[in-house]
Amino acid sequence: MPTISLCMITYNEENSIRRCLKSVRGFVDEIIVADTGSTDRTKSICEEYGARIFDYQWTENFAEARNYSISKASCDWILLLDADEELAISDPAGLKHYLQNTACDLIPVRMIHFYGEKPADERRSHFSCTLRLARNDGDVWFSGVVHEKIDAGGKSIGQAVDAKRFIRILHYGYMEDTPEDKQDRNTLLLLKEKDRQPADPWISYHLAAEYYRRGSHEDAYRKVNEAIILFLGKQIKPPSLVYKLKYDMIVAMHYKAAYGGIDKAIALYPDYVDLHFYKGLLQYRQGEYEKARDMFRYCLVLGETNMEHLILSGSGSFISLYYIGLCHVMQGQAEQAAEACRQAEILCPGIGAAGVRFEHPDETFFG
């Protein structure tokens, strides 16, 4: 069977890293930790789990730290995790058998990004699929000062549905107790990188996401539009998650001027349930209840299984059902409203009492 190296970078992770390391015990064959200067119990906790710890001089570049960690791996495959993540594996032997027989070099893994208050709940999450298993062929490397991405050039990539049978990664980094100093650090690094690479659309996108989480809404909106313009200027179709962020903030901040623009985004990504969901919310707020109801019904048809996009849990199920009920209420259709709300409550008990809340993670490779 193939062997697996877990590769991580750490800095003052004592509050979360034990959960991460416990989740891989008995599955990975070695743990590689590149520590960038922790002053808490991070390294001693890693030692408890038999990790090989390497002190790494921080260079304000996450990709460089990530590349250093994987350079120390000695196994057949590399598993990539952050300290605020947890491996959820249903069939370890099945996954290793899959890795043994696949011809692919990179394997996408399903991610669950929790948000809101504790305890974590998949009904308060986003789903995505990212490259987290890589064949250790000596040619795995990352780029990007912040929110680093693996270079997939020339490598064969597996199907997301294959690994989904065996493995998921649970990400807790967007919950309410996330330290603010990490947001400050990311924003500062991104601003420095923006000075060096002003035409890089990804930097503008990540800045928009950081500003949005900090409540700087006008700066966020300006930056996400800048990202779209820069992508188009390079003749690159803006990725779907960029439009998701834009219309997430339009809905959250009650912007009306951009209402018509969402059709252009949907034309680019007609299979993206979240964009249809946001359009339904905009129609609902405009008092177009019949159109909104039909849009939310279409969200139910699209569902939440398309792993090509970052998807809000409930956008193709219980939240859309909830809003279908509200549309019926506004149209005076009590019986239909009650039935829609009943179905929403089955999928998400308490949704009517708690209301609906959703937040946008900044996800490309590592969020």
SVG drawing of the C-alpha trace seen along z (x, -y; Angstrom):
<svg xmlns="http://www.w3.org/2000/svg" viewBox="-54 -52 69 54">
<polyline fill="none" stroke="black" stroke-width="0.4" points="0.0,0.0 1.2,-3.6 2.6,-5.6 1.4,-9.1 3.2,-12.2 1.1,-14.8 2.8,-18.2 1.9,-21.3 3.1,-24.8 2.4,-26.1 2.5,-29.2 1.0,-29.3 -1.7,-26.7 -2.1,-25.1 -5.8,-25.7 -6.6,-23.6 -3.7,-21.4 -4.4,-18.5 -7.7,-18.0 -6.0,-18.0 -3.3,-15.5 -5.7,-13.2 -7.7,-12.9 -4.8,-11.6 -3.5,-9.1 -3.2,-5.6 -3.7,-6.9 -0.6,-8.8 2.9,-7.3 4.7,-10.5 3.9,-14.0 6.1,-16.9 5.7,-20.2 7.5,-23.4 7.1,-25.7 7.5,-29.4 8.3,-30.5 5.6,-29.3 5.9,-30.6 3.1,-28.5 2.7,-24.7 2.4,-24.0 5.6,-22.1 5.3,-20.1 1.8,-18.9 3.2,-17.9 5.9,-15.9 3.2,-14.0 2.0,-12.7 5.5,-11.8 5.9,-14.7 9.2,-15.6 9.5,-19.3 11.6,-21.7 12.2,-25.2 11.6,-27.5 12.5,-31.2 9.3,-33.1 9.7,-35.0 6.2,-36.5 5.5,-34.0 3.1,-31.1 4.1,-29.3 7.7,-29.3 6.9,-27.8 4.6,-25.2 7.3,-24.2 9.8,-23.8 7.5,-21.5 6.8,-19.2 10.5,-19.1 11.0,-17.1 8.4,-14.4 9.6,-10.9 6.4,-9.0 4.7,-8.2 1.9,-10.7 1.6,-14.1 -1.5,-15.1 -1.9,-18.9 -3.7,-20.2 -3.8,-23.3 -3.9,-23.3 -7.6,-24.5 -8.6,-21.6 -9.6,-18.0 -9.5,-14.9 -12.7,-12.9 -12.0,-9.6 -14.6,-6.9 -12.6,-4.2 -8.8,-4.4 -8.0,-1.2 -10.3,-2.1 -8.5,-5.4 -5.1,-3.8 -6.2,-1.3 -7.5,-4.1 -4.1,-5.9 -2.3,-2.7 -4.2,-2.2 -4.8,-5.8 -2.6,-7.2 -3.4,-10.8 -0.9,-13.0 -3.2,-15.4 -6.4,-14.4 -9.2,-16.9 -10.8,-16.5 -14.2,-17.7 -13.9,-20.6 -16.5,-21.6 -16.0,-25.2 -17.9,-25.9 -18.9,-29.5 -20.8,-31.0 -20.9,-30.0 -19.9,-26.7 -20.6,-23.9 -19.8,-23.4 -22.8,-22.4 -22.7,-21.4 -25.9,-23.4 -23.8,-26.4 -21.0,-25.8 -19.8,-26.1 -18.7,-23.2 -15.8,-23.2 -13.3,-20.8 -9.6,-21.5 -6.3,-19.7 -5.1,-18.3 -3.4,-14.9 -0.3,-15.1 1.9,-12.3 5.4,-12.9 7.3,-12.9 9.7,-15.7 7.8,-18.2 5.1,-19.5 5.2,-23.2 3.1,-26.2 2.9,-29.8 1.3,-32.8 2.4,-34.9 -1.1,-34.5 -3.7,-31.9 -1.1,-29.8 -2.1,-27.6 -0.6,-24.3 0.9,-24.4 -1.1,-21.9 0.7,-22.5 1.3,-19.4 -0.1,-17.1 -3.0,-14.8 -5.9,-15.6 -8.3,-13.0 -12.1,-13.3 -13.5,-14.9 -16.2,-12.2 -13.6,-9.5 -12.0,-10.7 -15.3,-11.9 -16.2,-8.3 -13.3,-8.0 -12.3,-11.4 -13.4,-14.9 -11.6,-17.8 -13.4,-19.9 -12.3,-23.5 -13.0,-25.5 -11.1,-28.6 -14.1,-30.9 -16.0,-30.3 -16.6,-33.2 -13.6,-32.5 -11.1,-32.9 -8.2,-35.2 -8.3,-38.7 -4.5,-38.8 -4.6,-36.2 -6.8,-38.5 -4.5,-41.5 -1.5,-39.5 -3.2,-38.3 -4.4,-41.8 -0.9,-43.3 0.8,-40.7 -1.7,-41.1 -1.3,-44.9 2.5,-44.5 2.0,-42.0 -0.4,-44.3 2.3,-46.9 4.6,-44.4 1.9,-42.9 -0.8,-45.5 -2.3,-43.7 -2.8,-40.3 -6.6,-39.8 -6.3,-37.1 -4.7,-39.6 -7.6,-42.0 -10.0,-39.1 -8.4,-38.0 -8.2,-41.6 -11.9,-42.0 -12.6,-38.9 -10.5,-40.1 -12.1,-43.6 -15.6,-42.0 -14.9,-39.9 -13.6,-42.9 -16.7,-44.9 -15.0,-47.3 -17.8,-46.9 -17.0,-49.7 -13.4,-48.7 -14.5,-45.1 -16.9,-46.0 -14.3,-48.1 -11.7,-45.4 -14.0,-42.6 -15.0,-44.7 -11.3,-45.4 -10.6,-41.7 -13.2,-41.1 -11.8,-43.8 -8.3,-42.5 -9.4,-39.0 -11.2,-40.2 -8.2,-42.4 -6.1,-39.3 -8.8,-37.6 -9.5,-35.1 -13.1,-34.3 -13.4,-35.4 -13.7,-32.3 -17.1,-31.6 -16.2,-32.2 -15.3,-35.9 -18.9,-36.4 -20.1,-34.6 -18.3,-37.1 -19.6,-40.0 -23.3,-39.0 -22.9,-37.8 -22.0,-41.3 -24.6,-42.9 -27.3,-40.9 -25.8,-41.4 -25.4,-45.2 -28.7,-45.7 -27.1,-47.1 -29.7,-47.7 -27.6,-49.2 -26.1,-45.8 -29.4,-43.9 -29.3,-43.5 -25.7,-42.4 -26.2,-39.1 -27.7,-37.7 -24.3,-38.2 -22.6,-36.1 -25.3,-33.4 -24.7,-33.3 -21.1,-32.5 -21.9,-29.9 -25.5,-28.6 -24.9,-25.5 -23.9,-27.5 -26.7,-27.2 -25.5,-30.1 -25.8,-32.7 -29.4,-31.6 -30.0,-31.8 -28.7,-35.3 -30.8,-36.3 -33.8,-34.9 -33.0,-37.0 -32.6,-40.1 -36.0,-39.5 -37.6,-38.8 -36.3,-42.2 -37.7,-43.9 -41.1,-42.5 -41.1,-40.1 -42.3,-37.2 -43.5,-35.0 -40.2,-35.3 -38.3,-34.8 -40.3,-31.7 -39.6,-30.2 -35.9,-31.0 -35.7,-29.3 -37.5,-26.3 -34.8,-26.1 -32.2,-26.1 -33.8,-23.0 -33.4,-21.4 -29.7,-22.4 -29.0,-21.1 -25.7,-21.3 -23.6,-18.5 -21.6,-20.4 -18.1,-20.4 -16.8,-22.8 -18.0,-25.7 -18.0,-27.0 -21.5,-26.2 -23.5,-27.5 -25.1,-24.7 -28.8,-25.2 -28.7,-27.2 -30.1,-24.2 -32.2,-22.8 -33.4,-24.2 -32.7,-27.9 -34.4,-28.0 -37.3,-26.1 -37.5,-28.6 -37.7,-31.5 -40.2,-29.7 -42.4,-29.7 -41.8,-33.4 -42.7,-34.1 -46.0,-32.3 -46.6,-34.2 -46.1,-37.5 -48.6,-36.3 -51.2,-35.3 -50.9,-31.6 -50.9,-30.2 -51.2,-26.5 -48.3,-26.5 -46.2,-28.6 -46.8,-26.1 -45.8,-23.2 -42.6,-24.8 -41.6,-25.8 -42.4,-22.3 -40.0,-20.9 -37.3,-23.4 -37.7,-22.5 -37.2,-18.9 -33.9,-19.6 -32.8,-22.3 -34.8,-22.3 -35.3,-25.8 -34.6,-27.6 -37.8,-29.7 -36.9,-30.8 -33.2,-31.3 -33.5,-33.1 -31.1,-32.6 -27.4,-33.7 -24.6,-33.0 -21.0,-34.2 -18.4,-34.0 -15.1,-32.2 -12.0,-33.1 -11.2,-29.8 -8.9,-28.9 -6.5,-26.3 -6.0,-27.2 -8.6,-29.5"/>
</svg>
